[in-house]
C-alpha cells in the first residue's frame, strides 16, 4: 500500500497512490509511505531513488547511512521480542526501515505496517506544529527516534528476564535455567548486531555530513546518537550480567554435585568395613577341620557379636564424619 501526504505550516493534504506524481510536485514537504515490497520500484521511479537503495531494504541490509546527489538514504531496523522457533523462548526479530529524504520530500520503505513509522505519520496528520515547521530530515529523525526508544523497551524486557533467571538460580539447579540463559545471550548478540551499526549510521547524520540534513536538525541526531551509545553500553552490561548468571548457575550446579558426591562417599566409606566383615565370614572354611579355621563360627554368640561390632564401627564412623563437618 502506498500513502502520501504533503504538509507545510498551512496544514496537511492527503493523496492516494493514484496521484503519486501530484504529491511529488505539490508545494510543501511530501512524505510517501510504501508498506509493500511490490510497490518499492514504483515509488523509486517517481522520486529517482537508486535501485541499490531499494535492494538494501529488500535484502535487510545492515543499518547504515548513504549519501546520494538528490537524497540521503538511511536504513535502520525495528527490533522486537517475539516467540521463536522453540515455544519456551523469545528471540529478537528485526524488520528493515528505509528512509530516503531530499530537500522537500521523504520516502519510507517497509515490508509491512510498522508502529514506529505509523505513530509519526499520525503525528503529521494531526498537524503537530513542530513536524510541520521543520523539513523532511526532521521527520526522518522522529522515525529513527521512535525506533531507538523501542530499543530501550526491548532491553528492559531482556533485563527483567535476566533478573527472573537469577532468582531461579538460587532456588536450585534447573536445566531450564541454562536454556533460558543461552536464549538471553543469543538475544543480546542479535540485538548488538543491530544497535552497533545503527549507532554508526546516526553518527554520520549527527555530524551533518549529508547535505540534506539541516544544521538545525543536527542536534536532534546527536541526541539519537547519544541514546545509541547508551544502548551499546547497556547491551554490554547485560551481556556481562548474563555471563555472570551463567557462571553462578554452573558453580551452583557444581556445588550441588559435590554435595551429592560427598554424601555418596560417606555412605560408601561406612559400608566398606561392613563389607570386609561380611566378606571374611563368607569364606567357606570348616572349623571342624582345624582349630584355626574360623573357630568363632561355633560360638553361641558369634552372630550377635558380629552384628553389634558392625553397628559399633558404623556409629564410630558417623560420629567422626559429623565432627569433621562432612555430614
VOFIMI-35506 format. One line per 2 residues: for each residue z, y negated, x of N, C-alpha, C. Coordinates in nm, 3 decimals. Layout:
N
Z,Y,X,Z,Y,X,Z,Y,X ~ ...
% end
This chain:
327
0.000,0.120,0.084,0.000,0.000,0.000,0.000,-0.124,0.088 ~ -0.081,-0.222,0.049,-0.090,-0.349,0.120,-0.034,-0.459,0.030
0.060,-0.535,0.084,0.115,-0.651,0.013,0.096,-0.772,0.102 ~ 0.075,-0.886,0.040,0.053,-1.009,0.116,0.118,-1.126,0.045
0.169,-1.216,0.125,0.222,-1.341,0.070,0.197,-1.453,0.171 ~ 0.188,-1.572,0.119,0.170,-1.693,0.200,0.283,-1.788,0.166
0.349,-1.840,0.269,0.465,-1.927,0.243,0.461,-2.049,0.335 ~ 0.522,-2.155,0.284,0.546,-2.276,0.361,0.663,-2.348,0.295
0.689,-2.471,0.335,0.801,-2.543,0.277,0.788,-2.561,0.126 ~ 0.665,-2.552,0.077,0.644,-2.575,-0.066,0.673,-2.453,-0.152
0.682,-2.333,-0.092,0.709,-2.214,-0.171,0.634,-2.093,-0.120 ~ 0.627,-1.990,-0.206,0.568,-1.862,-0.168,0.463,-1.824,-0.271
0.349,-1.775,-0.224,0.242,-1.727,-0.311,0.211,-1.582,-0.274 ~ 0.209,-1.493,-0.373,0.180,-1.352,-0.350,0.032,-1.324,-0.374
-0.021,-1.229,-0.294,-0.159,-1.184,-0.307,-0.159,-1.031,-0.313 ~ -0.255,-0.977,-0.387,-0.269,-0.831,-0.387,-0.366,-0.791,-0.277
-0.383,-0.658,-0.259,-0.466,-0.610,-0.149,-0.614,-0.642,-0.168 ~ -0.654,-0.675,-0.291,-0.794,-0.709,-0.316,-0.829,-0.848,-0.263
-0.729,-0.929,-0.238,-0.754,-1.067,-0.192,-0.692,-1.087,-0.052 ~ -0.709,-0.988,0.031,-0.651,-0.994,0.165,-0.713,-1.108,0.247
-0.842,-1.125,0.236,-0.908,-1.232,0.312,-0.864,-1.370,0.263 ~ -0.840,-1.383,0.133,-0.792,-1.511,0.080,-0.655,-1.544,0.136
-0.571,-1.443,0.146,-0.438,-1.464,0.202,-0.448,-1.504,0.350 ~ -0.542,-1.443,0.419,-0.560,-1.476,0.562,-0.602,-1.620,0.581
-0.685,-1.670,0.494,-0.740,-1.805,0.510,-0.657,-1.912,0.441 ~ -0.558,-1.875,0.366,-0.479,-1.973,0.291,-0.395,-2.059,0.386
-0.365,-2.180,0.343,-0.281,-2.271,0.422,-0.137,-2.220,0.419 ~ -0.070,-2.230,0.532,0.066,-2.182,0.540,0.074,-2.060,0.631
0.187,-1.991,0.627,0.207,-1.871,0.707,0.182,-1.748,0.622 ~ 0.097,-1.660,0.671,0.059,-1.538,0.597,0.135,-1.419,0.652
0.192,-1.342,0.562,0.257,-1.216,0.601,0.193,-1.103,0.521 ~ 0.136,-1.008,0.593,0.076,-0.890,0.531,0.157,-0.768,0.572
0.193,-0.688,0.472,0.274,-0.568,0.495,0.193,-0.446,0.454 ~ 0.166,-0.356,0.551,0.094,-0.231,0.524,0.191,-0.115,0.541
0.203,-0.033,0.438,0.301,0.077,0.440,0.235,0.214,0.429 ~ 0.107,0.220,0.456,0.033,0.346,0.451,-0.060,0.351,0.572
-0.052,0.460,0.644,-0.130,0.472,0.767,-0.280,0.458,0.743 ~ -0.326,0.500,0.628,-0.469,0.493,0.597,-0.519,0.350,0.581
-0.426,0.254,0.565,-0.465,0.115,0.543,-0.459,0.030,0.670 ~ -0.414,0.090,0.779,-0.397,0.014,0.903,-0.528,-0.047,0.951
-0.634,0.034,0.949,-0.762,-0.014,1.003,-0.815,-0.133,0.923 ~ -0.796,-0.130,0.794,-0.845,-0.240,0.711,-0.772,-0.370,0.745
-0.642,-0.361,0.759,-0.564,-0.480,0.794,-0.600,-0.526,0.935 ~ -0.618,-0.431,1.026,-0.653,-0.466,1.163,-0.786,-0.540,1.169
-0.883,-0.496,1.091,-1.012,-0.563,1.088,-1.001,-0.705,1.034 ~ -0.914,-0.722,0.934,-0.901,-0.854,0.872,-0.837,-0.956,0.966
-0.750,-0.910,1.055,-0.676,-1.002,1.142,-0.715,-0.990,1.289 ~ -0.816,-0.911,1.319,-0.860,-0.898,1.457,-0.759,-0.830,1.547
-0.690,-0.731,1.495,-0.590,-0.658,1.572,-0.659,-0.547,1.651 ~ -0.624,-0.533,1.776,-0.688,-0.436,1.865,-0.660,-0.293,1.819
-0.759,-0.205,1.829,-0.739,-0.064,1.788,-0.624,0.005,1.862 ~ -0.599,-0.033,1.987,-0.489,0.029,2.060,-0.353,-0.005,1.998
-0.345,-0.124,1.939,-0.222,-0.162,1.869,-0.195,-0.068,1.753 ~ -0.300,-0.044,1.674,-0.287,0.047,1.561,-0.254,0.188,1.608
-0.317,0.229,1.717,-0.291,0.363,1.771,-0.146,0.379,1.815 ~ -0.087,0.273,1.872,0.052,0.281,1.915,0.145,0.306,1.796
0.117,0.243,1.685,0.201,0.264,1.566,0.180,0.404,1.510 ~ 0.057,0.449,1.510,0.029,0.582,1.456,0.093,0.693,1.540
0.097,0.674,1.670,0.149,0.778,1.759,0.297,0.757,1.793 ~ 0.361,0.658,1.730,0.503,0.633,1.752,0.529,0.608,1.901
0.461,0.510,1.956,0.479,0.475,2.098,0.620,0.421,2.121 ~ 0.663,0.423,2.246,0.795,0.371,2.280,0.800,0.222,2.252
0.917,0.168,2.217,0.929,0.024,2.190,0.881,-0.058,2.309 ~ 0.805,-0.163,2.279,0.751,-0.248,2.384,0.698,-0.376,2.323
0.667,-0.471,2.410,0.603,-0.596,2.369,0.475,-0.613,2.450 ~ 0.365,-0.639,2.381,0.237,-0.660,2.447,0.178,-0.793,2.400
0.113,-0.864,2.491,0.058,-0.995,2.461,-0.095,-0.989,2.461 ~ -0.153,-1.033,2.353,-0.298,-1.045,2.341,-0.334,-1.193,2.326
-0.462,-1.222,2.333,-0.505,-1.362,2.326,-0.468,-1.426,2.192 ~ -0.488,-1.350,2.083,-0.470,-1.409,1.950,-0.338,-1.373,1.884
-0.264,-1.280,1.943,-0.138,-1.240,1.879,-0.048,-1.170,1.980 ~ 0.076,-1.154,1.942,0.174,-1.077,2.018,0.212,-0.953,1.938
0.215,-0.841,2.006,0.245,-0.714,1.939,0.380,-0.662,1.987 ~ 0.466,-0.629,1.893,0.597,-0.569,1.922,0.610,-0.442,1.839
0.647,-0.334,1.905,0.675,-0.210,1.832,0.821,-0.173,1.857 ~ 0.893,-0.154,1.749,1.033,-0.112,1.756,1.049,0.009,1.664
1.168,0.066,1.664,1.190,0.185,1.582,1.313,0.167,1.494 ~ 1.297,0.205,1.368,1.411,0.216,1.279,1.478,0.351,1.306
1.608,0.351,1.328,1.681,0.474,1.361,1.785,0.502,1.254 ~ 1.788,0.625,1.206,1.885,0.667,1.105,1.934,0.808,1.138
2.051,0.842,1.083,2.104,0.978,1.095,2.067,1.054,0.970 ~ 1.998,1.165,0.988,1.958,1.249,0.876,1.988,1.394,0.910
1.999,1.475,0.805,2.024,1.617,0.826,1.906,1.677,0.902 ~ 1.937,1.750,1.010,1.833,1.806,1.094,1.788,1.943,1.045
1.727,2.017,1.137,1.677,2.149,1.102,1.790,2.245,1.071 ~ 1.907,2.224,1.133,2.022,2.306,1.105,2.115,2.227,1.014
2.160,2.291,0.906,2.229,2.219,0.799,2.365,2.167,0.842 ~ 2.422,2.218,0.953,2.556,2.177,0.991,2.556,2.053,1.080
2.443,1.996,1.109,2.441,1.881,1.198,2.341,1.778,1.151 ~ 2.364,1.654,1.193,2.270,1.546,1.168,2.204,1.509,1.300
2.088,1.450,1.290,2.017,1.409,1.410,1.956,1.273,1.388 ~ 1.931,1.204,1.498,1.873,1.070,1.492,1.723,1.084,1.464
1.680,1.022,1.357,1.538,1.020,1.323,1.488,0.876,1.332 ~ 1.374,0.856,1.393,1.321,0.722,1.413,1.183,0.709,1.347
1.154,0.587,1.305,1.022,0.555,1.248,0.973,0.426,1.309 ~ 0.845,0.421,1.348,0.794,0.301,1.417,0.770,0.185,1.320
0.792,0.066,1.372,0.760,-0.057,1.300,0.677,-0.143,1.395 ~ 0.552,-0.167,1.359,0.466,-0.252,1.440,0.460,-0.393,1.384
0.486,-0.492,1.467,0.481,-0.632,1.425,0.378,-0.705,1.511 ~ 0.279,-0.762,1.445,0.177,-0.843,1.512,0.186,-0.984,1.454
0.210,-1.083,1.538,0.219,-1.219,1.487,0.140,-1.314,1.575 ~ 0.066,-1.401,1.505,-0.012,-1.504,1.572,0.047,-1.641,1.545
-0.039,-1.743,1.546,0.010,-1.880,1.525,0.057,-1.903,1.382 ~ -0.011,-1.843,1.284,0.025,-1.867,1.145,0.019,-1.740,1.060
0.033,-1.625,1.120,0.029,-1.502,1.043,0.114,-1.393,1.108 ~ 0.157,-1.301,1.024,0.237,-1.187,1.066,0.190,-1.064,0.992
0.173,-0.954,1.064,0.135,-0.826,1.005,0.240,-0.722,1.046 ~ 0.294,-0.650,0.949,0.386,-0.540,0.979,0.320,-0.409,0.938
0.320,-0.314,1.029,0.258,-0.183,1.007,0.366,-0.076,1.011 ~ 0.384,-0.008,0.900,0.479,0.103,0.891,0.414,0.217,0.813
0.460,0.338,0.839,0.400,0.454,0.771,0.465,0.482,0.636 ~ 0.565,0.404,0.601,0.630,0.415,0.470,0.713,0.290,0.447
0.763,0.273,0.325,0.851,0.160,0.298,0.979,0.176,0.377 ~ 1.020,0.070,0.444,1.143,0.072,0.523,1.234,-0.040,0.477
1.360,-0.009,0.461,1.456,-0.104,0.406,1.469,-0.228,0.494 ~ 1.464,-0.209,0.625,1.481,-0.323,0.716,1.372,-0.427,0.695
1.249,-0.381,0.674,1.137,-0.473,0.650,1.145,-0.530,0.509 ~ 1.179,-0.445,0.413,1.182,-0.489,0.273,1.286,-0.598,0.249
1.400,-0.590,0.320,1.504,-0.690,0.300,1.458,-0.829,0.344 ~ 1.385,-0.835,0.454,1.333,-0.965,0.500,1.223,-1.013,0.407
1.139,-0.919,0.362,1.033,-0.955,0.267,1.093,-1.015,0.141 ~ 1.199,-0.953,0.090,1.265,-1.005,-0.031,1.325,-1.142,-0.005
1.377,-1.164,0.118,1.434,-1.294,0.151,1.326,-1.403,0.150 ~ 1.207,-1.370,0.200,1.098,-1.466,0.197,1.055,-1.492,0.053
1.043,-1.386,-0.025,1.002,-1.403,-0.166,1.102,-1.488,-0.244 ~ 1.230,-1.476,-0.208,1.332,-1.556,-0.277,1.341,-1.697,-0.219
1.246,-1.729,-0.127,1.231,-1.863,-0.072,1.356,-1.909,0.004 ~ 1.403,-1.822,0.093,1.512,-1.863,0.182,1.460,-1.976,0.271
1.532,-2.086,0.271,1.481,-2.211,0.330,1.445,-2.195,0.477 ~ 1.531,-2.130,0.554,1.506,-2.123,0.698,1.383,-2.038,0.729
1.361,-1.932,0.651,1.242,-1.850,0.672,1.114,-1.927,0.640 ~ 1.119,-2.009,0.539,1.000,-2.085,0.501,0.972,-2.197,0.602
1.078,-2.247,0.664,1.062,-2.361,0.754,1.007,-2.321,0.890 ~ 1.046,-2.202,0.938,1.001,-2.156,1.069,0.874,-2.072,1.056
0.814,-2.041,1.169,0.686,-1.970,1.170,0.700,-1.819,1.168 ~ 0.589,-1.749,1.189,0.589,-1.603,1.183,0.673,-1.537,1.291
0.689,-1.604,1.406,0.770,-1.546,1.512,0.917,-1.535,1.470 ~ 0.961,-1.629,1.383,1.099,-1.623,1.336,1.117,-1.511,1.234
1.019,-1.491,1.147,1.027,-1.380,1.051,1.026,-1.246,1.126 ~ 0.942,-1.238,1.231,0.943,-1.116,1.312,1.080,-1.094,1.375
1.142,-1.205,1.419,1.278,-1.194,1.474,1.373,-1.138,1.370 ~ 1.363,-1.186,1.246,1.455,-1.140,1.142,1.438,-0.991,1.115
1.315,-0.942,1.119,1.293,-0.799,1.100,1.358,-0.719,1.213 ~ 1.334,-0.762,1.336,1.392,-0.692,1.451,1.544,-0.700,1.446
1.596,-0.815,1.406,1.741,-0.832,1.398,1.803,-0.737,1.296 ~ 1.736,-0.718,1.184,1.784,-0.623,1.082,1.787,-0.481,1.138
1.683,-0.446,1.210,1.676,-0.311,1.268,1.789,-0.291,1.368 ~ 1.813,-0.393,1.451,1.919,-0.383,1.552,2.057,-0.376,1.485
2.076,-0.449,1.376,2.203,-0.442,1.303,2.229,-0.300,1.254 ~ 2.123,-0.232,1.210,2.139,-0.094,1.164,2.176,-0.001,1.280
2.135,-0.037,1.402,2.174,0.044,1.518,2.326,0.050,1.532 ~ 2.393,-0.063,1.508,2.538,-0.065,1.518,2.601,0.029,1.414
2.546,0.029,1.294,2.599,0.119,1.191,2.581,0.265,1.232 ~ 2.465,0.297,1.291,2.441,0.434,1.336,2.542,0.473,1.444
2.567,0.384,1.539,2.664,0.415,1.644,2.805,0.430,1.587 ~ 2.838,0.351,1.484,2.969,0.365,1.420,2.984,0.505,1.360
2.879,0.555,1.298,2.884,0.689,1.240,2.903,0.795,1.348 ~ 2.833,0.779,1.460,2.848,0.874,1.570,2.990,0.866,1.627
3.043,0.743,1.639,3.178,0.725,1.689,3.281,0.792,1.600 ~ 3.264,0.781,1.469,3.355,0.847,1.376,3.346,0.999,1.389
3.226,1.049,1.414,3.209,1.193,1.432,3.282,1.240,1.558 ~ 3.276,1.161,1.665,3.347,1.197,1.788,3.497,1.199,1.764
3.549,1.099,1.689,3.692,1.096,1.659,3.734,1.217,1.577 ~ 3.652,1.255,1.481,3.683,1.373,1.399,3.688,1.499,1.485
3.591,1.512,1.575,3.588,1.629,1.662,3.710,1.632,1.754 ~ 3.750,1.516,1.806,3.867,1.511,1.892,3.992,1.556,1.818
4.005,1.517,1.690,4.120,1.561,1.612,4.120,1.712,1.593 ~ 4.001,1.770,1.573,3.992,1.914,1.552,4.024,1.989,1.681
3.987,1.932,1.795,4.009,1.999,1.924,4.157,2.032,1.944 ~ 4.245,1.936,1.909,4.387,1.955,1.934,4.452,2.050,1.833
4.378,2.087,1.729,4.430,2.184,1.634,4.410,2.327,1.683 ~ 4.322,2.346,1.779,4.298,2.479,1.833,4.150,2.501,1.857
4.117,2.597,1.946,3.976,2.625,1.977,3.898,2.666,1.852 ~ 3.779,2.611,1.838,3.693,2.644,1.726,3.549,2.637,1.776
3.473,2.747,1.764,3.334,2.744,1.814,3.250,2.633,1.752 ~ 3.282,2.593,1.628,3.204,2.487,1.563,3.222,2.353,1.634
3.334,2.335,1.705,3.358,2.210,1.777,3.255,2.191,1.887 ~ 3.229,2.295,1.963,3.132,2.286,2.071,2.993,2.257,2.016
2.958,2.318,1.906,2.828,2.291,1.844,2.820,2.146,1.799 ~ 2.930,2.095,1.741,2.931,1.956,1.698,2.919,1.859,1.814
2.988,1.888,1.926,2.979,1.803,2.044,2.839,1.803,2.103 ~ 2.777,1.919,2.108,2.640,1.926,2.158,2.544,1.847,2.069
2.568,1.852,1.937,2.485,1.776,1.844,2.502,1.626,1.867 ~ 2.627,1.582,1.887,2.654,1.440,1.912,2.588,1.395,2.042
2.596,1.476,2.144,2.535,1.439,2.273,2.382,1.430,2.259 ~ 2.323,1.519,2.181,2.178,1.509,2.158,2.144,1.381,2.082
2.227,1.346,1.982,2.204,1.223,1.907,2.210,1.101,1.997 ~ 2.310,1.097,2.084,2.324,0.983,2.173,2.209,0.975,2.273
2.162,1.090,2.319,2.049,1.090,2.410,1.923,1.040,2.340 ~ 1.902,1.085,2.217,1.786,1.040,2.140,1.795,0.890,2.111
1.914,0.844,2.076,1.931,0.701,2.048,1.911,0.618,2.174 ~ 1.958,0.670,2.286,1.942,0.600,2.413,1.794,0.580,2.446
1.711,0.680,2.415,1.568,0.669,2.441,1.503,0.563,2.352 ~ 1.571,0.526,2.243,1.519,0.421,2.156,1.569,0.283,2.197
1.699,0.272,2.223,1.758,0.140,2.244,1.725,0.082,2.381 ~ 1.709,0.165,2.483,1.677,0.111,2.616,1.543,0.039,2.618
1.433,0.101,2.575,1.305,0.027,2.576,1.303,-0.088,2.477 ~ 1.381,-0.078,2.368,1.388,-0.190,2.274,1.451,-0.311,2.341
1.550,-0.287,2.425,1.612,-0.396,2.499,1.509,-0.465,2.589 ~ 1.426,-0.386,2.656,1.324,-0.446,2.743,1.222,-0.524,2.662
1.185,-0.472,2.544,1.090,-0.543,2.459,1.147,-0.676,2.412 ~ 1.275,-0.676,2.375,1.340,-0.800,2.333,1.355,-0.896,2.449
1.372,-0.842,2.570,1.385,-0.928,2.686,1.260,-1.010,2.711 ~ 1.144,-0.949,2.690,1.017,-1.022,2.706,1.009,-1.136,2.605
1.051,-1.111,2.482,1.046,-1.215,2.378,1.149,-1.324,2.405 ~ 1.267,-1.285,2.454,1.374,-1.383,2.475,1.341,-1.479,2.589
1.257,-1.436,2.684,1.217,-1.524,2.793,1.106,-1.619,2.754 ~ 1.049,-1.595,2.636,0.940,-1.681,2.591,0.809,-1.655,2.661
0.792,-1.534,2.716,0.667,-1.502,2.784,0.545,-1.510,2.692 ~ 0.553,-1.456,2.569,0.435,-1.466,2.480,0.413,-1.610,2.434
0.289,-1.648,2.427,0.256,-1.784,2.382,0.291,-1.805,2.235 ~ 0.299,-1.697,2.159,0.320,-1.711,2.015,0.468,-1.716,1.977
0.557,-1.711,2.076,0.700,-1.729,2.050,0.734,-1.875,2.079 ~ 0.772,-1.948,1.977,0.804,-2.089,1.995,0.935,-2.105,2.071
0.948,-2.217,2.136,1.069,-2.244,2.214,1.193,-2.245,2.126 ~ 1.176,-2.292,2.002,1.290,-2.297,1.911,1.335,-2.158,1.867
1.248,-2.058,1.883,1.280,-1.922,1.840,1.334,-1.837,1.954 ~ 1.316,-1.882,2.076,1.358,-1.802,2.192,1.507,-1.771,2.187
1.588,-1.868,2.144,1.733,-1.846,2.144,1.771,-1.734,2.046 ~ 1.694,-1.718,1.939,1.723,-1.610,1.845,1.692,-1.474,1.907
1.583,-1.468,1.981,1.550,-1.343,2.050,1.651,-1.315,2.162 ~ 1.704,-1.420,2.223,1.808,-1.397,2.324,1.932,-1.336,2.260
1.962,-1.376,2.137,2.075,-1.317,2.066,2.051,-1.168,2.040 ~ 1.928,-1.133,2.000,1.895,-0.993,1.980,1.906,-0.916,2.110
1.858,-0.978,2.217,1.867,-0.912,2.349,2.013,-0.885,2.386 ~ 2.100,-0.982,2.362,2.243,-0.962,2.392,2.301,-0.849,2.309
2.261,-0.838,2.183,2.309,-0.729,2.099,2.262,-0.594,2.152 ~ 2.139,-0.590,2.200,2.086,-0.465,2.254,2.155,-0.427,2.384
2.191,-0.525,2.466,2.269,-0.496,2.586,2.403,-0.435,2.547 ~ 2.465,-0.490,2.444,2.592,-0.435,2.395,2.573,-0.293,2.342
2.462,-0.270,2.274,2.434,-0.136,2.222,2.416,-0.034,2.335 ~ 2.348,-0.076,2.440,2.332,0.013,2.555,2.468,0.050,2.614
2.555,-0.051,2.628,2.689,-0.025,2.681,2.768,0.068,2.588 ~ 2.759,0.045,2.458,2.829,0.130,2.362,2.777,0.273,2.367
2.646,0.287,2.382,2.587,0.421,2.390,2.641,0.496,2.510 ~ 2.648,0.429,2.624,2.701,0.494,2.745,2.850,0.527,2.727
2.923,0.438,2.659,3.065,0.464,2.634,3.084,0.587,2.546 ~ 3.004,0.596,2.440,3.015,0.712,2.350,2.971,0.840,2.420
2.874,0.829,2.509,2.835,0.948,2.586,2.951,0.995,2.675 ~ 3.022,0.899,2.734,3.139,0.935,2.815,3.247,0.998,2.728
3.268,0.941,2.608,3.368,0.997,2.518,3.332,1.139,2.475 ~ 3.203,1.161,2.445,3.160,1.296,2.406,3.175,1.393,2.522
3.143,1.346,2.643,3.159,1.431,2.761,3.307,1.462,2.784 ~ 3.393,1.360,2.766,3.535,1.382,2.783,3.591,1.477,2.678
3.545,1.463,2.552,3.590,1.553,2.447,3.547,1.697,2.476 ~ 3.429,1.711,2.532,3.382,1.846,2.567,3.468,1.905,2.678
3.505,1.824,2.776,3.591,1.874,2.883,3.729,1.912,2.829 ~ 3.782,1.830,2.737,3.911,1.862,2.676,3.903,1.994,2.600
3.793,2.012,2.526,3.777,2.136,2.450,3.772,2.257,2.543 ~ 3.695,2.247,2.651,3.683,2.359,2.744,3.817,2.387,2.812
3.893,2.281,2.844,4.025,2.300,2.903,4.120,2.366,2.803 ~ 4.112,2.323,2.678,4.197,2.383,2.575,4.161,2.530,2.555
4.030,2.559,2.555,3.987,2.698,2.541,4.033,2.781,2.659 ~ 4.024,2.724,2.781,4.068,2.796,2.900,4.219,2.820,2.896
4.294,2.719,2.850,4.439,2.735,2.842,4.475,2.842,2.739 ~ 4.406,2.842,2.626,4.432,2.945,2.525,4.402,3.084,2.579
4.292,3.095,2.654,4.257,3.224,2.713,4.362,3.268,2.814 ~ 4.412,3.172,2.892,4.516,3.204,2.990,4.644,3.252,2.922
4.678,3.191,2.808,4.797,3.235,2.735,4.781,3.378,2.685 ~ 4.663,3.408,2.636,4.637,3.544,2.589,4.644,3.643,2.704
4.582,3.606,2.816,4.584,3.694,2.932,4.725,3.712,2.986 ~ 4.807,3.608,2.981,4.945,3.620,3.027,5.023,3.717,2.939
5.002,3.707,2.809,5.072,3.798,2.716,5.029,3.942,2.739 ~ 4.897,3.960,2.756,4.847,4.096,2.779,4.900,4.151,2.912
4.911,4.066,3.013,4.962,4.111,3.143,5.108,4.153,3.132 ~ 5.187,4.076,3.057,5.328,4.111,3.037,5.341,4.245,2.967
5.261,4.263,2.861,5.266,4.390,2.788,5.225,4.505,2.878 ~ 5.119,4.487,2.957,5.073,4.594,3.047,5.176,4.625,3.154
5.244,4.519,3.203,5.345,4.540,3.306,5.464,4.618,3.252 ~ 5.502,4.592,3.128,5.612,4.668,3.067,5.574,4.813,3.043
5.451,4.834,3.001,5.406,4.970,2.970,5.384,5.053,3.097 ~ 5.355,4.987,3.209,5.322,5.058,3.333,5.434,5.154,3.379
5.563,5.112,3.392,5.666,5.208,3.434,5.691,5.317,3.330 ~ 5.672,5.280,3.203,5.690,5.381,3.099,5.581,5.488,3.109
5.462,5.443,3.140,5.352,5.539,3.159,5.379,5.631,3.278 ~ 5.439,5.573,3.383,5.474,5.654,3.500,5.574,5.763,3.464
5.677,5.726,3.387,5.777,5.825,3.346,5.716,5.934,3.261 ~ 5.636,5.891,3.161,5.572,5.990,3.074,5.478,6.079,3.154
5.409,6.020,3.251,5.317,6.100,3.334,5.391,6.203,3.416 ~ 5.506,6.164,3.471,5.584,6.259,3.552,5.630,6.377,3.467
5.681,6.347,3.348,5.731,6.456,3.264,5.619,6.529,3.190 ~ 5.499,6.483,3.209,5.387,6.557,3.151,5.330,6.661,3.245
5.383,6.670,3.368,5.334,6.771,3.463,5.385,6.911,3.424 ~ 5.298,7.009,3.439,5.330,7.146,3.394,5.394,7.229,3.505
5.515,7.190,3.546,5.591,7.271,3.641,5.695,7.354,3.564 ~ 5.707,7.480,3.601,5.801,7.571,3.532,5.935,7.563,3.603
6.042,7.512,3.539,6.171,7.505,3.605,6.232,7.642,3.634 ~ 6.184,7.746,3.566,6.238,7.881,3.592,6.185,7.938,3.722
6.072,7.884,3.771,6.014,7.937,3.894,6.086,7.888,4.017 ~ 6.150,7.770,4.006,6.220,7.715,4.122,6.324,7.615,4.075
6.429,7.603,4.152,6.535,7.508,4.114,6.490,7.364,4.134 ~ 6.381,7.347,4.210,6.330,7.211,4.235,6.218,7.171,4.139
6.178,7.262,4.053,6.069,7.233,3.957,6.126,7.169,3.831 ~ 6.150,7.039,3.836,6.192,6.960,3.720,6.309,7.026,3.649
6.423,7.035,3.714,6.538,7.101,3.652,6.590,7.026,3.530 ~ 6.561,6.895,3.521,6.612,6.817,3.407,6.549,6.857,3.274
6.441,6.936,3.283,6.379,6.980,3.157,6.470,7.076,3.080 ~ 6.559,7.141,3.155,6.652,7.232,3.088,6.783,7.166,3.051
6.795,7.038,3.078,6.919,6.965,3.047,6.926,6.936,2.899 ~ 7.042,6.949,2.841,7.061,6.932,2.696,7.029,6.790,2.652
7.062,6.692,2.738,7.042,6.551,2.702,6.924,6.490,2.778 ~ 6.833,6.574,2.828,6.721,6.522,2.907,6.632,6.426,2.828
6.596,6.458,2.707,6.506,6.375,2.626,6.570,6.242,2.594 ~ 6.700,6.251,2.549,6.770,6.128,2.512,6.785,6.037,2.634
6.822,6.096,2.748,6.839,6.017,2.869,6.708,5.951,2.912 ~ 6.598,6.025,2.900,6.467,5.968,2.938,6.430,5.851,2.848
6.447,5.865,2.718,6.413,5.757,2.626,6.500,5.634,2.649 ~ 6.633,5.658,2.671,6.722,5.545,2.698,6.686,5.478,2.830
6.647,5.556,2.928,6.606,5.498,3.056,6.482,5.413,3.042 ~ 6.385,5.461,2.964,6.263,5.383,2.941,6.293,5.254,2.866
6.385,5.262,2.768,6.423,5.141,2.694,6.495,5.044,2.785 ~ 6.580,5.094,2.876,6.652,5.007,2.968,6.556,4.935,3.063
6.457,5.009,3.114,6.357,4.946,3.201,6.280,4.836,3.127 ~ 6.241,4.865,3.004,6.169,4.765,2.924,6.255,4.642,2.901
6.382,4.661,2.870,6.472,4.548,2.847,6.490,4.464,2.972 ~ 6.507,4.530,3.087,6.524,4.456,3.212,6.400,4.371,3.241
6.281,4.429,3.219,6.157,4.354,3.244,6.144,4.235,3.148 ~ 6.180,4.255,3.022,6.172,4.146,2.925,6.266,4.031,2.963
6.386,4.064,3.006,6.481,3.961,3.048,6.427,3.886,3.170 ~ 6.371,3.960,3.262,6.317,3.897,3.383,6.202,3.802,3.350
6.109,3.849,3.265,5.995,3.765,3.229,6.039,3.640,3.155 ~ 6.140,3.652,3.073,6.187,3.535,2.999,6.255,3.435,3.093
6.330,3.484,3.189,6.394,3.395,3.286,6.289,3.322,3.372 ~ 6.176,3.386,3.395,6.068,3.325,3.474,5.975,3.241,3.387
6.009,3.229,3.256,5.928,3.150,3.158,5.785,3.205,3.147 ~ 5.774,3.334,3.158,5.644,3.397,3.136,5.627,3.438,2.990
5.732,3.428,2.914,5.726,3.460,2.771,5.774,3.339,2.690
% end
